[in-house]
Amino acid sequence: MVNVERISISFSKYLLKEIDNVVKKKGYSSRSELIRDAVRKHVLESNSLDKEGNISGIIIVVYTPTKESMEKMSRLYFEYNEVVKSINQSYITTSCGKNKKVEIFVVDGDAKKISEFYDEISKIDGKIYDKVIVF
């Protein structure tokens, strides 16, 4: 590959096993190809919030429910209530047996405000997943 730089990256044994399963299942040529694909998708999704004007979308976050993290999420919900149109909250047990909280926000309004909201959500302590989908 032209203009490729090598980096070192560490994963837990559990996550590495999951990566290997996806490589086999989806037919990637290597772990590196899967990781490059995932990073490309993340960059494209993150750039979708760089629009101006009004947008609509969904923000999903999965995190460890501690008193601090849940209080922060509550504060963010009220701070950004002009763009948060609805919220759905559920508790799940992940495949590794940990209890997590899932929050799904339907957002509509100023793209910059929604981007700020998503940036704050993505910093939540104990977060294991977040995703934004813009329409």
Protein Blocks (a to p, Z undefined) as FASTA:
>chain_A
ZZiacddddddfklmmmmmmmmmmnopabfklmmmmmmmmmmmmmmmmmpgcjddddddd
dddddfklmmmmmmmmmmmmmmmmbdcddddddfkopacdddddddedjfklmmmmmmmm
mmpghiabdcdddZZ
